[in-house]
Amino acid sequence: MMSSEKAETFADGIRVKAPAGFGFKVLQEGLSGFITVSDSAIAEALRTYLVLTGSNIDRATLAAVLADA
């Protein structure tokens, strides 16, 4: 299992230092693999698909992402 000292990302919904036990096991059984992406890739996707995100983001995070556009 992968672990790191820090989990620094603005994507707080997926900010973890290591995958959680039971949930990780379920995902391993159902997915063909995992990938990691940078904060800049997440930000670009957010800017591209903003109309699909609804209200599932707080204003401060949205403002910070949009400021880098």
Backbone as CSV, one residue per row, in Angstrom:
resi,resn,N_x,N_y,N_z,CA_x,CA_y,CA_z,C_x,C_y,C_z
1,MET,0.844,-1.174,0.000,0.000,0.000,0.000,0.893,1.241,0.000
2,MET,0.551,2.213,-0.849,1.354,3.418,-0.983,1.012,4.420,0.121
3,SER,2.001,5.121,0.613,1.801,6.143,1.627,2.800,7.256,1.401
4,SER,2.450,8.443,1.828,3.359,9.567,1.714,3.310,10.377,2.988
5,GLU,4.321,11.220,3.173,4.371,12.062,4.357,3.241,13.077,4.373
6,LYS,2.945,13.658,3.215,1.946,14.714,3.131,0.921,14.377,2.065
7,ALA,-0.265,14.862,2.272,-1.318,14.762,1.266,-1.769,16.186,0.985
8,GLU,-0.945,16.922,0.267,-1.227,18.328,0.005,-1.877,18.488,-1.365
9,THR,-3.147,18.824,-1.351,-3.905,19.063,-2.568,-5.122,19.897,-2.215
10,PHE,-5.596,20.672,-3.169,-6.828,21.418,-2.913,-8.042,20.506,-3.055
11,ALA,-7.867,19.307,-3.568,-8.968,18.360,-3.766,-9.257,17.643,-2.454
12,ASP,-9.869,18.352,-1.521,-10.025,17.821,-0.169,-10.919,16.590,-0.083
13,GLY,-11.774,16.372,-1.053,-12.622,15.184,-1.035,-11.854,13.898,-1.277
14,ILE,-10.657,14.008,-1.844,-9.835,12.821,-2.111,-8.456,12.931,-1.471
15,ARG,-8.304,13.847,-0.526,-7.008,14.068,0.132,-6.779,12.992,1.190
16,VAL,-5.944,12.029,0.860,-5.596,10.963,1.794,-4.103,10.686,1.710
17,LYS,-3.531,10.253,2.823,-2.112,9.873,2.830,-1.933,8.451,2.323
18,ALA,-2.927,7.611,2.552,-2.906,6.217,2.094,-4.350,5.785,1.870
19,PRO,-4.582,4.884,0.936,-5.947,4.411,0.689,-6.538,3.767,1.932
20,ALA,-7.823,3.973,2.155,-8.508,3.401,3.315,-8.706,1.897,3.131
21,GLY,-8.600,1.160,4.199,-8.657,-0.300,4.197,-9.765,-0.936,3.399
22,PHE,-10.988,-0.984,3.949,-12.087,-1.702,3.305,-12.441,-1.088,1.954
23,GLY,-12.574,0.235,1.905,-12.910,0.908,0.652,-11.892,0.634,-0.436
24,PHE,-10.625,0.651,-0.084,-9.556,0.382,-1.041,-9.661,-1.035,-1.579
25,LYS,-9.956,-1.977,-0.703,-10.095,-3.375,-1.125,-11.249,-3.527,-2.118
26,VAL,-12.365,-2.879,-1.856,-13.517,-2.939,-2.758,-13.145,-2.337,-4.113
27,LEU,-12.463,-1.205,-4.094,-12.052,-0.569,-5.345,-11.083,-1.460,-6.125
28,GLN,-10.135,-2.066,-5.443,-9.176,-2.949,-6.111,-9.887,-4.089,-6.831
29,GLU,-10.933,-4.598,-6.234,-11.657,-5.721,-6.831,-12.497,-5.297,-8.023
30,GLY,-12.927,-4.036,-8.062,-13.838,-3.603,-9.105,-13.229,-2.759,-10.204
31,LEU,-12.033,-2.223,-9.997,-11.406,-1.360,-10.988,-10.235,-2.062,-11.667
32,SER,-9.945,-1.635,-12.877,-8.811,-2.239,-13.589,-7.487,-1.581,-13.197
33,GLY,-7.531,-0.444,-12.520,-6.300,0.197,-12.090,-6.557,1.557,-11.481
34,PHE,-5.505,2.152,-10.985,-5.555,3.472,-10.376,-4.568,4.375,-11.102
35,ILE,-4.862,5.649,-11.160,-3.911,6.623,-11.682,-3.843,7.783,-10.706
36,THR,-2.755,8.509,-10.747,-2.653,9.735,-9.969,-2.567,10.901,-10.937
37,VAL,-3.077,12.031,-10.508,-3.036,13.234,-11.324,-2.582,14.399,-10.469
38,SER,-2.028,15.399,-11.115,-1.551,16.582,-10.410,-2.703,17.528,-10.097
39,ASP,-2.458,18.446,-9.161,-3.445,19.469,-8.880,-3.739,20.303,-10.121
40,SER,-2.721,20.571,-10.939,-2.960,21.380,-12.140,-3.880,20.654,-13.115
41,ALA,-3.768,19.335,-13.219,-4.666,18.571,-14.081,-6.095,18.591,-13.536
42,ILE,-6.230,18.483,-12.222,-7.554,18.565,-11.609,-8.158,19.945,-11.842
43,ALA,-7.354,20.981,-11.664,-7.829,22.350,-11.865,-8.268,22.585,-13.305
44,GLU,-7.508,22.077,-14.253,-7.870,22.233,-15.658,-9.183,21.525,-15.964
45,ALA,-9.346,20.327,-15.443,-10.601,19.603,-15.644,-11.764,20.355,-15.005
46,LEU,-11.534,20.913,-13.837,-12.577,21.679,-13.161,-12.989,22.890,-13.985
47,ARG,-12.009,23.593,-14.516,-12.322,24.754,-15.349,-13.073,24.339,-16.616
48,THR,-12.686,23.218,-17.195,-13.318,22.743,-18.424,-14.758,22.292,-18.178
49,TYR,-14.988,21.590,-17.087,-16.292,20.999,-16.822,-17.046,21.664,-15.679
50,LEU,-16.772,22.920,-15.430,-17.385,23.632,-14.309,-18.904,23.509,-14.327
51,VAL,-19.535,23.579,-15.495,-21.006,23.498,-15.557,-21.536,22.172,-15.043
52,LEU,-20.676,21.131,-14.972,-21.122,19.821,-14.499,-20.926,19.627,-12.998
53,THR,-20.201,20.540,-12.336,-19.874,20.337,-10.930,-20.987,20.744,-9.987
54,GLY,-21.969,21.467,-10.465,-23.056,21.889,-9.591,-22.528,22.732,-8.449
55,SER,-23.044,22.526,-7.271,-22.609,23.320,-6.123,-21.719,22.515,-5.189
56,ASN,-21.062,21.494,-5.715,-20.244,20.617,-4.886,-18.810,21.133,-4.745
57,ILE,-18.674,22.432,-4.499,-17.360,23.033,-4.275,-17.567,24.320,-3.486
58,ASP,-16.702,24.557,-2.528,-16.873,25.786,-1.761,-16.311,26.980,-2.540
59,ARG,-16.800,28.168,-2.239,-16.443,29.365,-3.006,-14.954,29.680,-2.981
60,ALA,-14.306,29.491,-1.851,-12.874,29.809,-1.743,-12.046,28.926,-2.677
61,THR,-12.356,27.640,-2.726,-11.621,26.735,-3.605,-11.888,27.074,-5.059
62,LEU,-13.137,27.307,-5.417,-13.472,27.674,-6.782,-12.757,28.962,-7.198
63,ALA,-12.740,29.961,-6.336,-12.078,31.223,-6.633,-10.574,31.018,-6.862
64,ALA,-9.949,30.178,-6.025,-8.513,29.914,-6.171,-8.202,29.220,-7.482
65,VAL,-9.015,28.255,-7.875,-8.795,27.534,-9.139,-8.981,28.461,-10.319
66,LEU,-10.039,29.250,-10.292,-10.313,30.157,-11.391,-9.278,31.278,-11.499
67,ALA,-8.689,31.664,-10.395,-7.670,32.727,-10.391,-6.436,32.302,-11.188
68,ASP,-6.173,30.991,-11.262,-5.005,30.476,-11.979,-5.274,30.276,-13.468
69,ALA,-6.493,30.542,-13.918,-6.861,30.300,-15.332,-6.151,31.266,-16.261
